Amino acid sequence: MIIALAFVGLLLVGVQWLPVIVTGCLFLFGIGGGYFQPANISTIMQSGSTSNQGTIGSLQRMIQNIAIANGTAIGSTLINLTAPNLPR
């Protein structure tokens, strides 16, 4: 629920918004992810046998790192594409 509220707030971000408001929305998004991630990882780790725990953990972490890298790449591309329209 926290992630959804923060996501809606970030979707509504306008050029005239103060950086503090955007930072607050990102902070809420991070808190929501922090609540979700441990339960998610625990469920993933319990889905396999103990002999496969290393493989399951490695695969989960690899997918998470790929998602982080893709999010950074997409975000920086969008910022780069809109850079001429940003206020100075």
PDB file of N, CA, C and O in Angstrom:
ATOM      1  N   MET A   1       0.820  -1.189   0.000  1.00  0.00           N
ATOM      2  CA  MET A   1       0.000   0.000   0.000  1.00  0.00           C
ATOM      3  C   MET A   1       0.872   1.264   0.000  1.00  0.00           C
ATOM      4  O   MET A   1       0.578   2.236  -0.696  1.00  0.00           O
ATOM      5  N   ILE A   2       1.950   1.230   0.794  1.00  0.00           N
ATOM      6  CA  ILE A   2       2.846   2.385   0.857  1.00  0.00           C
ATOM      7  C   ILE A   2       3.496   2.624  -0.504  1.00  0.00           C
ATOM      8  O   ILE A   2       3.615   3.764  -0.953  1.00  0.00           O
ATOM      9  N   ILE A   3       3.914   1.536  -1.156  1.00  0.00           N
ATOM     10  CA  ILE A   3       4.547   1.657  -2.467  1.00  0.00           C
ATOM     11  C   ILE A   3       3.567   2.248  -3.469  1.00  0.00           C
ATOM     12  O   ILE A   3       3.945   3.096  -4.277  1.00  0.00           O
ATOM     13  N   ALA A   4       2.317   1.812  -3.425  1.00  0.00           N
ATOM     14  CA  ALA A   4       1.310   2.307  -4.363  1.00  0.00           C
ATOM     15  C   ALA A   4       1.086   3.807  -4.180  1.00  0.00           C
ATOM     16  O   ALA A   4       1.008   4.544  -5.163  1.00  0.00           O
ATOM     17  N   LEU A   5       0.983   4.260  -2.942  1.00  0.00           N
ATOM     18  CA  LEU A   5       0.796   5.694  -2.688  1.00  0.00           C
ATOM     19  C   LEU A   5       1.989   6.510  -3.172  1.00  0.00           C
ATOM     20  O   LEU A   5       1.824   7.559  -3.795  1.00  0.00           O
ATOM     21  N   ALA A   6       3.186   6.020  -2.882  1.00  0.00           N
ATOM     22  CA  ALA A   6       4.386   6.727  -3.331  1.00  0.00           C
ATOM     23  C   ALA A   6       4.479   6.733  -4.850  1.00  0.00           C
ATOM     24  O   ALA A   6       4.879   7.732  -5.447  1.00  0.00           O
ATOM     25  N   PHE A   7       4.108   5.613  -5.477  1.00  0.00           N
ATOM     26  CA  PHE A   7       4.162   5.519  -6.929  1.00  0.00           C
ATOM     27  C   PHE A   7       3.188   6.499  -7.574  1.00  0.00           C
ATOM     28  O   PHE A   7       3.525   7.149  -8.564  1.00  0.00           O
ATOM     29  N   VAL A   8       1.988   6.607  -7.022  1.00  0.00           N
ATOM     30  CA  VAL A   8       1.011   7.581  -7.540  1.00  0.00           C
ATOM     31  C   VAL A   8       1.552   8.993  -7.380  1.00  0.00           C
ATOM     32  O   VAL A   8       1.420   9.821  -8.282  1.00  0.00           O
ATOM     33  N   GLY A   9       2.160   9.267  -6.234  1.00  0.00           N
ATOM     34  CA  GLY A   9       2.763  10.584  -6.031  1.00  0.00           C
ATOM     35  C   GLY A   9       3.858  10.873  -7.042  1.00  0.00           C
ATOM     36  O   GLY A   9       3.961  11.991  -7.547  1.00  0.00           O
ATOM     37  N   LEU A  10       4.681   9.868  -7.343  1.00  0.00           N
ATOM     38  CA  LEU A  10       5.756  10.063  -8.317  1.00  0.00           C
ATOM     39  C   LEU A  10       5.221  10.211  -9.732  1.00  0.00           C
ATOM     40  O   LEU A  10       5.825  10.898 -10.555  1.00  0.00           O
ATOM     41  N   LEU A  11       4.092   9.573 -10.021  1.00  0.00           N
ATOM     42  CA  LEU A  11       3.490   9.735 -11.349  1.00  0.00           C
ATOM     43  C   LEU A  11       2.969  11.150 -11.563  1.00  0.00           C
ATOM     44  O   LEU A  11       2.905  11.629 -12.695  1.00  0.00           O
ATOM     45  N   LEU A  12       2.600  11.811 -10.483  1.00  0.00           N
ATOM     46  CA  LEU A  12       2.038  13.148 -10.571  1.00  0.00           C
ATOM     47  C   LEU A  12       3.076  14.263 -10.475  1.00  0.00           C
ATOM     48  O   LEU A  12       2.726  15.443 -10.498  1.00  0.00           O
ATOM     49  N   VAL A  13       4.341  13.895 -10.368  1.00  0.00           N
ATOM     50  CA  VAL A  13       5.408  14.888 -10.204  1.00  0.00           C
ATOM     51  C   VAL A  13       5.403  15.855 -11.391  1.00  0.00           C
ATOM     52  O   VAL A  13       5.353  15.447 -12.551  1.00  0.00           O
ATOM     53  N   GLY A  14       5.454  17.118 -11.069  1.00  0.00           N
ATOM     54  CA  GLY A  14       5.532  18.154 -12.089  1.00  0.00           C
ATOM     55  C   GLY A  14       6.813  18.950 -11.935  1.00  0.00           C
ATOM     56  O   GLY A  14       7.527  18.823 -10.940  1.00  0.00           O
ATOM     57  N   VAL A  15       7.088  19.757 -12.916  1.00  0.00           N
ATOM     58  CA  VAL A  15       8.307  20.567 -12.913  1.00  0.00           C
ATOM     59  C   VAL A  15       8.313  21.535 -11.737  1.00  0.00           C
ATOM     60  O   VAL A  15       9.376  21.854 -11.204  1.00  0.00           O
ATOM     61  N   GLN A  16       7.151  22.001 -11.332  1.00  0.00           N
ATOM     62  CA  GLN A  16       7.064  23.000 -10.271  1.00  0.00           C
ATOM     63  C   GLN A  16       7.146  22.402  -8.873  1.00  0.00           C
ATOM     64  O   GLN A  16       7.161  23.153  -7.897  1.00  0.00           O
ATOM     65  N   TRP A  17       7.200  21.076  -8.739  1.00  0.00           N
ATOM     66  CA  TRP A  17       7.267  20.435  -7.426  1.00  0.00           C
ATOM     67  C   TRP A  17       8.620  20.703  -6.769  1.00  0.00           C
ATOM     68  O   TRP A  17       9.656  20.721  -7.433  1.00  0.00           O
ATOM     69  N   LEU A  18       8.589  20.907  -5.474  1.00  0.00           N
ATOM     70  CA  LEU A  18       9.826  21.098  -4.722  1.00  0.00           C
ATOM     71  C   LEU A  18      10.585  19.771  -4.630  1.00  0.00           C
ATOM     72  O   LEU A  18       9.971  18.709  -4.529  1.00  0.00           O
ATOM     73  N   PRO A  19      11.904  19.833  -4.664  1.00  0.00           N
ATOM     74  CA  PRO A  19      12.688  18.600  -4.534  1.00  0.00           C
ATOM     75  C   PRO A  19      12.414  17.832  -3.242  1.00  0.00           C
ATOM     76  O   PRO A  19      12.553  16.610  -3.210  1.00  0.00           O
ATOM     77  N   VAL A  20      12.029  18.533  -2.186  1.00  0.00           N
ATOM     78  CA  VAL A  20      11.739  17.881  -0.910  1.00  0.00           C
ATOM     79  C   VAL A  20      10.530  16.947  -1.057  1.00  0.00           C
ATOM     80  O   VAL A  20      10.515  15.868  -0.464  1.00  0.00           O
ATOM     81  N   ILE A  21       9.537  17.339  -1.824  1.00  0.00           N
ATOM     82  CA  ILE A  21       8.348  16.509  -2.019  1.00  0.00           C
ATOM     83  C   ILE A  21       8.708  15.260  -2.813  1.00  0.00           C
ATOM     84  O   ILE A  21       8.267  14.161  -2.476  1.00  0.00           O
ATOM     85  N   VAL A  22       9.503  15.421  -3.863  1.00  0.00           N
ATOM     86  CA  VAL A  22       9.927  14.280  -4.674  1.00  0.00           C
ATOM     87  C   VAL A  22      10.772  13.328  -3.819  1.00  0.00           C
ATOM     88  O   VAL A  22      10.605  12.110  -3.894  1.00  0.00           O
ATOM     89  N   THR A  23      11.670  13.881  -3.014  1.00  0.00           N
ATOM     90  CA  THR A  23      12.496  13.070  -2.123  1.00  0.00           C
ATOM     91  C   THR A  23      11.623  12.315  -1.123  1.00  0.00           C
ATOM     92  O   THR A  23      11.890  11.151  -0.826  1.00  0.00           O
ATOM     93  N   GLY A  24      10.596  12.960  -0.606  1.00  0.00           N
ATOM     94  CA  GLY A  24       9.678  12.293   0.317  1.00  0.00           C
ATOM     95  C   GLY A  24       8.950  11.128  -0.336  1.00  0.00           C
ATOM     96  O   GLY A  24       8.792  10.072   0.276  1.00  0.00           O
ATOM     97  N   CYS A  25       8.507  11.313  -1.574  1.00  0.00           N
ATOM     98  CA  CYS A  25       7.849  10.222  -2.303  1.00  0.00           C
ATOM     99  C   CYS A  25       8.816   9.062  -2.533  1.00  0.00           C
ATOM    100  O   CYS A  25       8.438   7.900  -2.383  1.00  0.00           O
ATOM    101  N   LEU A  26      10.058   9.371  -2.895  1.00  0.00           N
ATOM    102  CA  LEU A  26      11.058   8.318  -3.085  1.00  0.00           C
ATOM    103  C   LEU A  26      11.373   7.613  -1.767  1.00  0.00           C
ATOM    104  O   LEU A  26      11.602   6.404  -1.747  1.00  0.00           O
ATOM    105  N   PHE A  27      11.384   8.361  -0.675  1.00  0.00           N
ATOM    106  CA  PHE A  27      11.618   7.783   0.646  1.00  0.00           C
ATOM    107  C   PHE A  27      10.494   6.812   1.003  1.00  0.00           C
ATOM    108  O   PHE A  27      10.756   5.709   1.481  1.00  0.00           O
ATOM    109  N   LEU A  28       9.247   7.217   0.773  1.00  0.00           N
ATOM    110  CA  LEU A  28       8.114   6.328   1.036  1.00  0.00           C
ATOM    111  C   LEU A  28       8.173   5.083   0.173  1.00  0.00           C
ATOM    112  O   LEU A  28       7.873   3.984   0.639  1.00  0.00           O
ATOM    113  N   PHE A  29       8.560   5.251  -1.086  1.00  0.00           N
ATOM    114  CA  PHE A  29       8.695   4.109  -1.995  1.00  0.00           C
ATOM    115  C   PHE A  29       9.743   3.137  -1.453  1.00  0.00           C
ATOM    116  O   PHE A  29       9.542   1.924  -1.495  1.00  0.00           O
ATOM    117  N   GLY A  30      10.853   3.659  -0.947  1.00  0.00           N
ATOM    118  CA  GLY A  30      11.903   2.821  -0.370  1.00  0.00           C
ATOM    119  C   GLY A  30      11.454   2.101   0.892  1.00  0.00           C
ATOM    120  O   GLY A  30      11.804   0.939   1.099  1.00  0.00           O
ATOM    121  N   ILE A  31      10.684   2.775   1.733  1.00  0.00           N
ATOM    122  CA  ILE A  31      10.162   2.140   2.945  1.00  0.00           C
ATOM    123  C   ILE A  31       9.225   0.994   2.568  1.00  0.00           C
ATOM    124  O   ILE A  31       9.291  -0.083   3.160  1.00  0.00           O
ATOM    125  N   GLY A  32       8.359   1.223   1.590  1.00  0.00           N
ATOM    126  CA  GLY A  32       7.449   0.171   1.147  1.00  0.00           C
ATOM    127  C   GLY A  32       8.200  -1.033   0.602  1.00  0.00           C
ATOM    128  O   GLY A  32       7.837  -2.176   0.881  1.00  0.00           O
ATOM    129  N   GLY A  33       9.245  -0.778  -0.173  1.00  0.00           N
ATOM    130  CA  GLY A  33      10.067  -1.868  -0.689  1.00  0.00           C
ATOM    131  C   GLY A  33      10.794  -2.600   0.424  1.00  0.00           C
ATOM    132  O   GLY A  33      10.977  -3.815   0.360  1.00  0.00           O
ATOM    133  N   GLY A  34      11.206  -1.862   1.441  1.00  0.00           N
ATOM    134  CA  GLY A  34      11.888  -2.466   2.578  1.00  0.00           C
ATOM    135  C   GLY A  34      10.982  -3.392   3.377  1.00  0.00           C
ATOM    136  O   GLY A  34      11.443  -4.396   3.922  1.00  0.00           O
ATOM    137  N   TYR A  35       9.697  -3.061   3.451  1.00  0.00           N
ATOM    138  CA  TYR A  35       8.748  -3.950   4.120  1.00  0.00           C
ATOM    139  C   TYR A  35       8.451  -5.189   3.282  1.00  0.00           C
ATOM    140  O   TYR A  35       8.254  -6.275   3.828  1.00  0.00           O
ATOM    141  N   PHE A  36       8.419  -5.036   1.985  1.00  0.00           N
ATOM    142  CA  PHE A  36       8.043  -6.133   1.097  1.00  0.00           C
ATOM    143  C   PHE A  36       9.183  -7.121   0.859  1.00  0.00           C
ATOM    144  O   PHE A  36       8.954  -8.329   0.821  1.00  0.00           O
ATOM    145  N   GLN A  37      10.387  -6.628   0.703  1.00  0.00           N
ATOM    146  CA  GLN A  37      11.500  -7.467   0.277  1.00  0.00           C
ATOM    147  C   GLN A  37      11.831  -8.623   1.217  1.00  0.00           C
ATOM    148  O   GLN A  37      12.008  -9.734   0.716  1.00  0.00           O
ATOM    149  N   PRO A  38      11.930  -8.457   2.535  1.00  0.00           N
ATOM    150  CA  PRO A  38      12.272  -9.605   3.389  1.00  0.00           C
ATOM    151  C   PRO A  38      11.247 -10.743   3.304  1.00  0.00           C
ATOM    152  O   PRO A  38      11.622 -11.914   3.250  1.00  0.00           O
ATOM    153  N   ALA A  39       9.968 -10.402   3.291  1.00  0.00           N
ATOM    154  CA  ALA A  39       8.939 -11.442   3.187  1.00  0.00           C
ATOM    155  C   ALA A  39       9.019 -12.145   1.839  1.00  0.00           C
ATOM    156  O   ALA A  39       8.845 -13.361   1.754  1.00  0.00           O
ATOM    157  N   ASN A  40       9.281 -11.384   0.797  1.00  0.00           N
ATOM    158  CA  ASN A  40       9.391 -11.950  -0.543  1.00  0.00           C
ATOM    159  C   ASN A  40      10.585 -12.905  -0.634  1.00  0.00           C
ATOM    160  O   ASN A  40      10.453 -14.010  -1.159  1.00  0.00           O
ATOM    161  N   ILE A  41      11.729 -12.494  -0.136  1.00  0.00           N
ATOM    162  CA  ILE A  41      12.924 -13.333  -0.179  1.00  0.00           C
ATOM    163  C   ILE A  41      12.724 -14.587   0.666  1.00  0.00           C
ATOM    164  O   ILE A  41      13.137 -15.674   0.264  1.00  0.00           O
ATOM    165  N   SER A  42      12.099 -14.449   1.823  1.00  0.00           N
ATOM    166  CA  SER A  42      11.845 -15.600   2.681  1.00  0.00           C
ATOM    167  C   SER A  42      10.964 -16.625   1.977  1.00  0.00           C
ATOM    168  O   SER A  42      11.220 -17.826   2.057  1.00  0.00           O
ATOM    169  N   THR A  43       9.935 -16.156   1.294  1.00  0.00           N
ATOM    170  CA  THR A  43       9.044 -17.065   0.565  1.00  0.00           C
ATOM    171  C   THR A  43       9.783 -17.756  -0.569  1.00  0.00           C
ATOM    172  O   THR A  43       9.603 -18.953  -0.793  1.00  0.00           O
ATOM    173  N   ILE A  44      10.605 -17.016  -1.277  1.00  0.00           N
ATOM    174  CA  ILE A  44      11.383 -17.605  -2.375  1.00  0.00           C
ATOM    175  C   ILE A  44      12.338 -18.663  -1.840  1.00  0.00           C
ATOM    176  O   ILE A  44      12.450 -19.744  -2.418  1.00  0.00           O
ATOM    177  N   MET A  45      13.027 -18.365  -0.741  1.00  0.00           N
ATOM    178  CA  MET A  45      13.995 -19.311  -0.190  1.00  0.00           C
ATOM    179  C   MET A  45      13.321 -20.567   0.360  1.00  0.00           C
ATOM    180  O   MET A  45      13.908 -21.648   0.304  1.00  0.00           O
ATOM    181  N   GLN A  46      12.114 -20.450   0.885  1.00  0.00           N
ATOM    182  CA  GLN A  46      11.409 -21.607   1.433  1.00  0.00           C
ATOM    183  C   GLN A  46      10.780 -22.473   0.349  1.00  0.00           C
ATOM    184  O   GLN A  46      10.352 -23.594   0.627  1.00  0.00           O
ATOM    185  N   SER A  47      10.717 -21.977  -0.870  1.00  0.00           N
ATOM    186  CA  SER A  47      10.061 -22.730  -1.944  1.00  0.00           C
ATOM    187  C   SER A  47      10.905 -23.901  -2.443  1.00  0.00           C
ATOM    188  O   SER A  47      10.377 -24.807  -3.087  1.00  0.00           O
ATOM    189  N   GLY A  48      12.181 -23.896  -2.160  1.00  0.00           N
ATOM    190  CA  GLY A  48      13.064 -24.969  -2.629  1.00  0.00           C
ATOM    191  C   GLY A  48      13.617 -25.785  -1.475  1.00  0.00           C
ATOM    192  O   GLY A  48      13.426 -25.448  -0.307  1.00  0.00           O
ATOM    193  N   SER A  49      14.296 -26.849  -1.818  1.00  0.00           N
ATOM    194  CA  SER A  49      14.905 -27.704  -0.793  1.00  0.00           C
ATOM    195  C   SER A  49      16.180 -27.050  -0.250  1.00  0.00           C
ATOM    196  O   SER A  49      16.715 -26.114  -0.843  1.00  0.00           O
ATOM    197  N   THR A  50      16.648 -27.559   0.878  1.00  0.00           N
ATOM    198  CA  THR A  50      17.842 -26.978   1.491  1.00  0.00           C
ATOM    199  C   THR A  50      19.085 -27.192   0.636  1.00  0.00           C
ATOM    200  O   THR A  50      20.034 -26.413   0.724  1.00  0.00           O
ATOM    201  N   SER A  51      19.092 -28.225  -0.180  1.00  0.00           N
ATOM    202  CA  SER A  51      20.263 -28.455  -1.038  1.00  0.00           C
ATOM    203  C   SER A  51      20.339 -27.446  -2.180  1.00  0.00           C
ATOM    204  O   SER A  51      21.396 -27.281  -2.790  1.00  0.00           O
ATOM    205  N   ASN A  52      19.237 -26.774  -2.470  1.00  0.00           N
ATOM    206  CA  ASN A  52      19.205 -25.785  -3.564  1.00  0.00           C
ATOM    207  C   ASN A  52      19.206 -24.346  -3.065  1.00  0.00           C
ATOM    208  O   ASN A  52      19.022 -23.428  -3.864  1.00  0.00           O
ATOM    209  N   GLN A  53      19.407 -24.122  -1.776  1.00  0.00           N
ATOM    210  CA  GLN A  53      19.330 -22.775  -1.210  1.00  0.00           C
ATOM    211  C   GLN A  53      20.342 -21.818  -1.841  1.00  0.00           C
ATOM    212  O   GLN A  53      20.023 -20.658  -2.102  1.00  0.00           O
ATOM    213  N   GLY A  54      21.550 -22.298  -2.084  1.00  0.00           N
ATOM    214  CA  GLY A  54      22.574 -21.447  -2.698  1.00  0.00           C
ATOM    215  C   GLY A  54      22.190 -21.015  -4.100  1.00  0.00           C
ATOM    216  O   GLY A  54      22.358 -19.853  -4.468  1.00  0.00           O
ATOM    217  N   THR A  55      21.678 -21.946  -4.873  1.00  0.00           N
ATOM    218  CA  THR A  55      21.259 -21.640  -6.246  1.00  0.00           C
ATOM    219  C   THR A  55      20.075 -20.680  -6.246  1.00  0.00           C
ATOM    220  O   THR A  55      20.043 -19.728  -7.026  1.00  0.00           O
ATOM    221  N   ILE A  56      19.109 -20.929  -5.377  1.00  0.00           N
ATOM    222  CA  ILE A  56      17.927 -20.066  -5.303  1.00  0.00           C
ATOM    223  C   ILE A  56      18.332 -18.653  -4.883  1.00  0.00           C
ATOM    224  O   ILE A  56      17.874 -17.680  -5.482  1.00  0.00           O
ATOM    225  N   GLY A  57      19.176 -18.529  -3.871  1.00  0.00           N
ATOM    226  CA  GLY A  57      19.630 -17.211  -3.413  1.00  0.00           C
ATOM    227  C   GLY A  57      20.423 -16.476  -4.476  1.00  0.00           C
ATOM    228  O   GLY A  57      20.261 -15.269  -4.657  1.00  0.00           O
ATOM    229  N   SER A  58      21.283 -17.203  -5.182  1.00  0.00           N
ATOM    230  CA  SER A  58      22.080 -16.582  -6.242  1.00  0.00           C
ATOM    231  C   SER A  58      21.204 -16.090  -7.386  1.00  0.00           C
ATOM    232  O   SER A  58      21.408 -14.993  -7.906  1.00  0.00           O
ATOM    233  N   LEU A  59      20.237 -16.897  -7.770  1.00  0.00           N
ATOM    234  CA  LEU A  59      19.326 -16.513  -8.856  1.00  0.00           C
ATOM    235  C   LEU A  59      18.480 -15.308  -8.460  1.00  0.00           C
ATOM    236  O   LEU A  59      18.274 -14.395  -9.259  1.00  0.00           O
ATOM    237  N   GLN A  60      17.991 -15.310  -7.220  1.00  0.00           N
ATOM    238  CA  GLN A  60      17.189 -14.183  -6.736  1.00  0.00           C
ATOM    239  C   GLN A  60      18.002 -12.897  -6.741  1.00  0.00           C
ATOM    240  O   GLN A  60      17.516 -11.850  -7.167  1.00  0.00           O
ATOM    241  N   ARG A  61      19.244 -12.977  -6.266  1.00  0.00           N
ATOM    242  CA  ARG A  61      20.092 -11.784  -6.202  1.00  0.00           C
ATOM    243  C   ARG A  61      20.490 -11.310  -7.602  1.00  0.00           C
ATOM    244  O   ARG A  61      20.571 -10.106  -7.843  1.00  0.00           O
ATOM    245  N   MET A  62      20.740 -12.251  -8.531  1.00  0.00           N
ATOM    246  CA  MET A  62      21.093 -11.876  -9.895  1.00  0.00           C
ATOM    247  C   MET A  62      19.936 -11.124 -10.559  1.00  0.00           C
ATOM    248  O   MET A  62      20.146 -10.104 -11.216  1.00  0.00           O
ATOM    249  N   ILE A  63      18.725 -11.633 -10.384  1.00  0.00           N
ATOM    250  CA  ILE A  63      17.564 -10.975 -10.979  1.00  0.00           C
ATOM    251  C   ILE A  63      17.359  -9.600 -10.351  1.00  0.00           C
ATOM    252  O   ILE A  63      17.007  -8.648 -11.048  1.00  0.00           O
ATOM    253  N   GLN A  64      17.576  -9.488  -9.046  1.00  0.00           N
ATOM    254  CA  GLN A  64      17.441  -8.196  -8.377  1.00  0.00           C
ATOM    255  C   GLN A  64      18.481  -7.197  -8.900  1.00  0.00           C
ATOM    256  O   GLN A  64      18.152  -6.034  -9.136  1.00  0.00           O
ATOM    257  N   ASN A  65      19.713  -7.633  -9.081  1.00  0.00           N
ATOM    258  CA  ASN A  65      20.754  -6.747  -9.606  1.00  0.00           C
ATOM    259  C   ASN A  65      20.459  -6.315 -11.044  1.00  0.00           C
ATOM    260  O   ASN A  65      20.694  -5.162 -11.403  1.00  0.00           O
ATOM    261  N   ILE A  66      19.947  -7.229 -11.866  1.00  0.00           N
ATOM    262  CA  ILE A  66      19.576  -6.877 -13.240  1.00  0.00           C
ATOM    263  C   ILE A  66      18.462  -5.828 -13.223  1.00  0.00           C
ATOM    264  O   ILE A  66      18.491  -4.878 -14.004  1.00  0.00           O
ATOM    265  N   ALA A  67      17.487  -6.001 -12.336  1.00  0.00           N
ATOM    266  CA  ALA A  67      16.395  -5.030 -12.236  1.00  0.00           C
ATOM    267  C   ALA A  67      16.906  -3.665 -11.789  1.00  0.00           C
ATOM    268  O   ALA A  67      16.457  -2.640 -12.304  1.00  0.00           O
ATOM    269  N   ILE A  68      17.831  -3.636 -10.847  1.00  0.00           N
ATOM    270  CA  ILE A  68      18.395  -2.363 -10.383  1.00  0.00           C
ATOM    271  C   ILE A  68      19.155  -1.681 -11.523  1.00  0.00           C
ATOM    272  O   ILE A  68      19.013  -0.476 -11.732  1.00  0.00           O
ATOM    273  N   ALA A  69      19.955  -2.447 -12.253  1.00  0.00           N
ATOM    274  CA  ALA A  69      20.717  -1.873 -13.367  1.00  0.00           C
ATOM    275  C   ALA A  69      19.785  -1.364 -14.466  1.00  0.00           C
ATOM    276  O   ALA A  69      20.014  -0.291 -15.025  1.00  0.00           O
ATOM    277  N   ASN A  70      18.742  -2.125 -14.775  1.00  0.00           N
ATOM    278  CA  ASN A  70      17.793  -1.685 -15.807  1.00  0.00           C
ATOM    279  C   ASN A  70      17.035  -0.444 -15.364  1.00  0.00           C
ATOM    280  O   ASN A  70      16.813   0.464 -16.165  1.00  0.00           O
ATOM    281  N   GLY A  71      16.639  -0.394 -14.106  1.00  0.00           N
ATOM    282  CA  GLY A  71      15.951   0.797 -13.603  1.00  0.00           C
ATOM    283  C   GLY A  71      16.817   2.037 -13.677  1.00  0.00           C
ATOM    284  O   GLY A  71      16.342   3.114 -14.040  1.00  0.00           O
ATOM    285  N   THR A  72      18.080   1.888 -13.336  1.00  0.00           N
ATOM    286  CA  THR A  72      19.010   3.011 -13.429  1.00  0.00           C
ATOM    287  C   THR A  72      19.208   3.445 -14.875  1.00  0.00           C
ATOM    288  O   THR A  72      19.217   4.640 -15.173  1.00  0.00           O
ATOM    289  N   ALA A  73      19.365   2.481 -15.769  1.00  0.00           N
ATOM    290  CA  ALA A  73      19.565   2.803 -17.190  1.00  0.00           C
ATOM    291  C   ALA A  73      18.338   3.486 -17.781  1.00  0.00           C
ATOM    292  O   ALA A  73      18.466   4.471 -18.508  1.00  0.00           O
ATOM    293  N   ILE A  74      17.161   2.973 -17.477  1.00  0.00           N
ATOM    294  CA  ILE A  74      15.933   3.575 -18.013  1.00  0.00           C
ATOM    295  C   ILE A  74      15.722   4.964 -17.427  1.00  0.00           C
ATOM    296  O   ILE A  74      15.376   5.900 -18.147  1.00  0.00           O
ATOM    297  N   GLY A  75      15.932   5.101 -16.117  1.00  0.00           N
ATOM    298  CA  GLY A  75      15.770   6.411 -15.487  1.00  0.00           C
ATOM    299  C   GLY A  75      16.730   7.452 -16.026  1.00  0.00           C
ATOM    300  O   GLY A  75      16.328   8.583 -16.297  1.00  0.00           O
ATOM    301  N   SER A  76      17.999   7.087 -16.185  1.00  0.00           N
ATOM    302  CA  SER A  76      18.969   8.058 -16.709  1.00  0.00           C
ATOM    303  C   SER A  76      18.699   8.371 -18.183  1.00  0.00           C
ATOM    304  O   SER A  76      18.957   9.487 -18.634  1.00  0.00           O
ATOM    305  N   THR A  77      18.187   7.400 -18.930  1.00  0.00           N
ATOM    306  CA  THR A  77      17.817   7.676 -20.322  1.00  0.00           C
ATOM    307  C   THR A  77      16.663   8.664 -20.387  1.00  0.00           C
ATOM    308  O   THR A  77      16.684   9.587 -21.202  1.00  0.00           O
ATOM    309  N   LEU A  78      15.657   8.483 -19.538  1.00  0.00           N
ATOM    310  CA  LEU A  78      14.530   9.415 -19.524  1.00  0.00           C
ATOM    311  C   LEU A  78      14.968  10.815 -19.101  1.00  0.00           C
ATOM    312  O   LEU A  78      14.510  11.810 -19.663  1.00  0.00           O
ATOM    313  N   ILE A  79      15.846  10.889 -18.122  1.00  0.00           N
ATOM    314  CA  ILE A  79      16.350  12.205 -17.709  1.00  0.00           C
ATOM    315  C   ILE A  79      17.127  12.846 -18.848  1.00  0.00           C
ATOM    316  O   ILE A  79      16.993  14.044 -19.096  1.00  0.00           O
ATOM    317  N   ASN A  80      17.939  12.052 -19.543  1.00  0.00           N
ATOM    318  CA  ASN A  80      18.731  12.574 -20.649  1.00  0.00           C
ATOM    319  C   ASN A  80      17.839  13.051 -21.792  1.00  0.00           C
ATOM    320  O   ASN A  80      18.133  14.067 -22.422  1.00  0.00           O
ATOM    321  N   LEU A  81      16.765  12.337 -22.064  1.00  0.00           N
ATOM    322  CA  LEU A  81      15.849  12.713 -23.143  1.00  0.00           C
ATOM    323  C   LEU A  81      15.063  13.986 -22.817  1.00  0.00           C
ATOM    324  O   LEU A  81      14.718  14.754 -23.715  1.00  0.00           O
ATOM    325  N   THR A  82      14.784  14.204 -21.537  1.00  0.00           N
ATOM    326  CA  THR A  82      14.008  15.381 -21.142  1.00  0.00           C
ATOM    327  C   THR A  82      14.875  16.529 -20.657  1.00  0.00           C
ATOM    328  O   THR A  82      14.347  17.556 -20.231  1.00  0.00           O
ATOM    329  N   ALA A  83      16.195  16.383 -20.711  1.00  0.00           N
ATOM    330  CA  ALA A  83      17.107  17.410 -20.178  1.00  0.00           C
ATOM    331  C   ALA A  83      16.873  18.800 -20.785  1.00  0.00           C
ATOM    332  O   ALA A  83      16.943  19.785 -20.050  1.00  0.00           O
ATOM    333  N   PRO A  84      16.596  18.928 -22.102  1.00  0.00           N
ATOM    334  CA  PRO A  84      16.356  20.270 -22.637  1.00  0.00           C
ATOM    335  C   PRO A  84      15.111  20.938 -22.042  1.00  0.00           C
ATOM    336  O   PRO A  84      15.005  22.165 -22.059  1.00  0.00           O
ATOM    337  N   ASN A  85      14.175  20.151 -21.519  1.00  0.00           N
ATOM    338  CA  ASN A  85      12.940  20.704 -20.984  1.00  0.00           C
ATOM    339  C   ASN A  85      12.984  20.972 -19.489  1.00  0.00           C
ATOM    340  O   ASN A  85      12.020  21.494 -18.928  1.00  0.00           O
ATOM    341  N   LEU A  86      14.086  20.626 -18.833  1.00  0.00           N
ATOM    342  CA  LEU A  86      14.203  20.840 -17.408  1.00  0.00           C
ATOM    343  C   LEU A  86      14.449  22.318 -17.102  1.00  0.00           C
ATOM    344  O   LEU A  86      15.157  22.999 -17.844  1.00  0.00           O
ATOM    345  N   PRO A  87      13.860  22.815 -16.003  1.00  0.00           N
ATOM    346  CA  PRO A  87      14.106  24.216 -15.649  1.00  0.00           C
ATOM    347  C   PRO A  87      15.525  24.415 -15.173  1.00  0.00           C
ATOM    348  O   PRO A  87      16.134  23.498 -14.622  1.00  0.00           O
ATOM    349  N   ARG A  88      16.055  25.603 -15.380  1.00  0.00           N
ATOM    350  CA  ARG A  88      17.422  25.913 -14.953  1.00  0.00           C
ATOM    351  C   ARG A  88      17.436  26.942 -13.885  1.00  0.00           C
ATOM    352  O   ARG A  88      18.505  27.323 -13.408  1.00  0.00           O
TER     353      ARG A  88
END
